[in-house]
């Protein structure tokens, strides 16, 4: 029997969407206000979903306390109240779009989970805009 458990988290971060190889005009035209030279911020909401088989002994899929600590260590401590472009190595060479942020978070968490578990990351940049990534 496969089951999914989810844990919510939150972090605030600033970023600027900008492609170095493009002109300033093209960046402004494509990214609009998200290309603000002085950056802009979001209150990101994150949902981490782990799917797999329930352990017959513990009754857990994963220990939610452990999952919360993992998210805090790998995501919140790393990105909260940071300028993603300037403060985070992960975004030195990739544009910190919601899509890329979700993939980075997925990779950080995936490396710490048992291989038999599936992982999906849902990242809300705003109440209406969110992305999901499950490794595919």
Number of C-alpha atoms within 10 A of each C-alpha: 5 8 11 16 15 16 15 13 15 17 18 16 18 20 24 22 22 23 16 10 8 10 11 14 9 13 19 17 11 14 14 12 14 18 19 15 13 9 16 15 16 14 16 18 17 25 17 23 17 21 17 16 15 15 10 8 6 9 10 13 18 20 11 13 10 10 19 15 12 16 23 17 13 14 20 19 12 17 21 17 16 18 19 24 21 13 15 13 11 17 18 12 10 14 19 22 17 18 16 16 20 23 21 18 22 21 15 15 20 18 9 11 15 9 9 9 14 15 22 23 24 22 25 20 20 11 9 6 9 16 16 18 18 17 12 4
